[in-house]
C-alpha cells in the first residue's frame, strides 16, 4: 500500500512512497486517506496527528514557495553587486574614491532588499495560487543615497578664516563645544543627520560663519575665501 511522505519541517506531502519504503530524516510516512487524489496533493497537510484536507493549503504552499524564490533572487542580485561595493570601499580607503561611491553601492543593495520585501508583501495579498505562481517582481523601490563625507572633506567646506574663528570660539561657547567635540571624533559626517544640520546652523547663528553659509555648507557649496 502506498504511503504519503510528509516533510516534518513544512507539514506537507512531498511525495508518495511504495510499500516497504523507509522515511528519511525529518520525514514521516503515513497511510493515504481513502479520498486522497494525487491531483489534490497540495491541499493535504499534516496537523501533527494525521493528514487533513485544507483547500487553502495550496495557496499557502504556493505563497511560501514564491516568497522563498524571491529571497533567493534578491540574494543573487546582491551577491552579483558585491564587486561594486568592494571596489568602492577599496577606492575610498586608498583615497582614490569617496564615501559617495560607497553609499551609492549600499543604496543599490538596500533598494533590492526593500523591493524584495515589498514583493513578499504583494504575494501575501494575492488570493489564488495561479496568481501567486505567475507573480513577478523587480527592483522598483528607490532608495536615496546618503550624503556622507569624510571629516577632511567636510572641513574643506569651510574657509581657513572660518575654521580659525570656530576654533577660537569653541572654548568659550558651552553650547557649541559638545557638538564640536562629537564632530571631531567622527570618522565621517552625514549631511542629512539632524545633529550635523543643527550644529552648522548654530555656527551661523553664533556669527562664526556668514549669513547663508549654513545652507551652502549643507548643500555642498564651496568655502568662502
C-alpha positions as CSV (number, residue, x, y, z in Angstrom):
1,X,0.0,0.0,0.0
2,X,1.4,3.4,-0.9
3,X,2.1,6.0,1.8
4,X,2.4,9.8,1.9
5,X,5.9,11.2,2.5
6,X,5.5,14.0,5.0
7,X,8.1,16.8,5.3
8,X,8.0,17.5,9.1
9,X,9.6,20.9,8.6
10,X,6.7,22.0,6.3
11,X,4.0,19.6,7.3
12,X,3.1,18.9,3.7
13,X,3.2,15.8,1.4
14,X,6.4,15.9,-0.6
15,X,5.9,12.5,-2.4
16,X,4.4,9.1,-2.5
17,X,6.3,6.0,-1.3
18,X,5.7,2.4,-2.2
19,X,5.2,-0.2,0.5
20,X,8.4,-1.1,2.4
21,X,10.0,2.3,1.9
22,X,11.7,4.0,4.9
23,X,11.3,7.6,5.9
24,X,14.4,9.9,5.6
25,X,15.5,12.4,8.2
26,X,12.7,14.9,9.1
27,X,10.2,12.9,7.2
28,X,7.2,10.7,8.2
29,X,5.4,8.0,6.2
30,X,1.6,7.9,6.6
31,X,-1.2,5.9,5.0
32,X,-3.1,7.8,2.3
33,X,-6.7,8.7,3.2
34,X,-9.4,6.9,1.3
35,X,-10.5,10.0,-0.5
36,X,-6.9,11.0,-1.5
37,X,-6.4,12.1,-5.1
38,X,-3.0,12.8,-6.5
39,X,-4.2,15.8,-8.3
40,X,-5.2,17.4,-4.9
41,X,-1.9,16.6,-3.2
42,X,-1.2,20.2,-2.4
43,X,-4.4,20.5,-0.5
44,X,-3.3,17.9,2.1
45,X,-1.4,18.9,5.3
46,X,-0.1,17.1,8.3
47,X,-1.6,18.5,11.6
48,X,0.6,16.6,14.0
49,X,-1.8,13.6,14.2
50,X,-2.8,12.8,10.6
51,X,-3.5,14.1,7.2
52,X,-6.2,16.6,6.8
53,X,-7.5,18.2,3.7
54,X,-7.3,22.0,3.6
55,X,-8.4,23.8,0.5
56,X,-6.3,26.8,1.4
57,X,-3.1,24.7,1.7
58,X,-2.4,25.0,-2.0
59,X,-2.4,28.8,-1.7
60,X,-0.3,28.7,1.5
61,X,2.2,26.4,-0.1
62,X,2.4,28.5,-3.3
63,X,3.0,31.7,-1.3
64,X,5.7,30.1,0.8
65,X,7.4,28.8,-2.3
66,X,7.2,32.1,-4.2
67,X,8.5,34.1,-1.3
68,X,11.4,31.7,-0.9
69,X,12.3,32.2,-4.5
70,X,12.0,36.0,-4.1
71,X,14.5,35.8,-1.2
72,X,16.9,33.7,-3.4
73,X,16.6,36.0,-6.3
74,X,17.3,39.1,-4.1
75,X,20.3,37.3,-2.6
76,X,21.7,36.6,-6.1
77,X,21.2,40.2,-7.1
78,X,23.0,41.4,-4.0
79,X,25.8,38.9,-4.5
80,X,26.2,40.0,-8.1
81,X,26.9,43.5,-6.9
82,X,29.5,42.6,-4.3
83,X,32.3,43.6,-6.6
84,X,30.9,47.2,-6.9
85,X,30.7,47.6,-3.1
86,X,34.2,46.1,-2.6
87,X,35.7,48.3,-5.3
88,X,34.1,51.4,-3.8
89,X,35.3,50.6,-0.3
90,X,38.9,49.9,-1.6
91,X,39.0,53.1,-3.6
92,X,37.7,55.2,-0.7
93,X,40.2,53.6,1.7
94,X,43.1,54.3,-0.7
95,X,41.9,57.9,-1.2
96,X,41.0,57.4,-4.9
97,X,37.3,57.4,-4.3
98,X,34.7,59.0,-1.9
99,X,32.2,57.8,0.6
100,X,29.6,58.8,-2.0
101,X,30.7,55.9,-4.2
102,X,30.4,53.5,-1.2
103,X,27.0,54.8,-0.3
104,X,25.7,54.5,-3.9
105,X,26.6,50.8,-3.9
106,X,25.0,50.4,-0.4
107,X,21.8,52.2,-1.6
108,X,21.7,49.9,-4.6
109,X,21.7,46.9,-2.3
110,X,19.2,48.4,0.0
111,X,16.9,49.0,-2.9
112,X,17.0,45.3,-3.7
113,X,16.1,44.4,-0.1
114,X,13.2,46.8,0.1
115,X,11.9,45.8,-3.3
116,X,12.0,42.1,-2.3
117,X,10.3,42.9,1.0
118,X,7.6,44.7,-0.9
119,X,7.3,41.8,-3.3
120,X,6.7,39.4,-0.5
121,X,4.0,41.6,0.9
122,X,2.4,41.7,-2.5
123,X,2.5,37.9,-2.7
124,X,0.8,37.7,0.7
125,X,-2.0,39.9,-0.6
126,X,-2.8,37.5,-3.5
127,X,-5.8,35.3,-3.2
128,X,-5.3,32.4,-5.6
129,X,-2.4,30.0,-6.3
130,X,-2.3,30.7,-10.0
131,X,-1.7,34.5,-9.4
132,X,1.0,33.6,-6.9
133,X,2.8,31.3,-9.2
134,X,2.6,33.8,-12.0
135,X,3.8,36.7,-9.9
136,X,7.0,38.5,-10.9
137,X,8.9,41.3,-9.2
138,X,11.5,43.9,-10.0
139,X,13.8,46.3,-8.1
140,X,11.4,49.2,-8.1
141,X,11.8,50.8,-4.7
142,X,14.0,53.8,-4.8
143,X,16.5,54.5,-2.0
144,X,18.0,57.9,-1.5
145,X,21.8,57.8,-1.4
146,X,23.1,59.0,2.0
147,X,25.1,62.3,1.8
148,X,28.2,61.3,3.7
149,X,31.8,62.6,3.6
150,X,35.0,62.2,5.5
151,X,35.9,64.6,8.3
152,X,38.5,66.1,6.0
153,X,36.1,66.6,3.1
154,X,33.6,68.3,5.4
155,X,36.2,70.7,6.8
156,X,37.1,71.6,3.3
157,X,33.7,73.3,3.0
158,X,34.8,75.9,5.4
159,X,37.4,78.6,4.7
160,X,40.6,78.8,6.7
161,X,39.3,82.0,8.3
162,X,36.0,80.3,9.3
163,X,37.9,77.3,10.8
164,X,40.2,79.6,12.8
165,X,37.2,81.6,14.1
166,X,35.4,78.4,15.2
167,X,38.5,77.1,16.9
168,X,38.9,80.3,18.8
169,X,35.3,80.4,19.9
170,X,34.6,76.8,20.9
171,X,36.4,77.1,24.1
172,X,34.2,79.9,25.3
173,X,31.0,78.6,23.8
174,X,29.4,75.9,26.0
175,X,26.5,75.4,23.6
176,X,28.7,74.6,20.6
177,X,31.6,72.8,22.4
178,X,29.8,69.4,22.8
179,X,28.9,69.5,19.1
180,X,32.5,70.3,18.1
181,X,33.9,67.5,20.3
182,X,31.5,65.0,18.8
183,X,32.2,66.2,15.4
184,X,36.0,65.9,15.9
185,X,35.7,62.3,16.9
186,X,33.5,61.3,13.9
187,X,35.2,59.4,11.1
188,X,32.5,60.5,8.6
189,X,29.8,63.2,8.5
190,X,26.3,62.8,7.3
191,X,24.8,66.0,5.8
192,X,21.3,64.5,6.4
193,X,21.9,64.0,10.2
194,X,19.9,66.4,12.3
195,X,22.9,66.8,14.6
196,X,25.1,68.0,11.7
197,X,22.4,70.3,10.4
198,X,21.7,71.9,13.8
199,X,25.4,72.3,14.5
200,X,26.1,74.1,11.2
201,X,23.1,76.3,11.6
202,X,24.3,77.1,15.2
203,X,27.6,78.2,13.7
204,X,25.8,80.7,11.5
205,X,23.6,81.9,14.4
206,X,26.6,82.5,16.5
207,X,28.2,84.5,13.7
208,X,31.1,82.1,13.3
209,X,30.2,81.7,9.6
210,X,28.5,84.3,7.4
211,X,24.8,84.6,6.8
212,X,23.6,81.9,4.4
213,X,26.7,79.8,4.8
214,X,24.9,77.1,6.7
215,X,22.8,76.3,3.7
216,X,25.8,76.4,1.4
217,X,27.8,74.0,3.6
218,X,25.0,71.6,4.0
219,X,24.2,71.7,0.3
220,X,27.8,71.3,-0.7
221,X,28.8,74.9,-1.6
222,X,32.4,75.9,-1.7
223,X,34.2,77.6,1.1
224,X,34.5,81.3,1.0
225,X,37.9,82.7,0.7
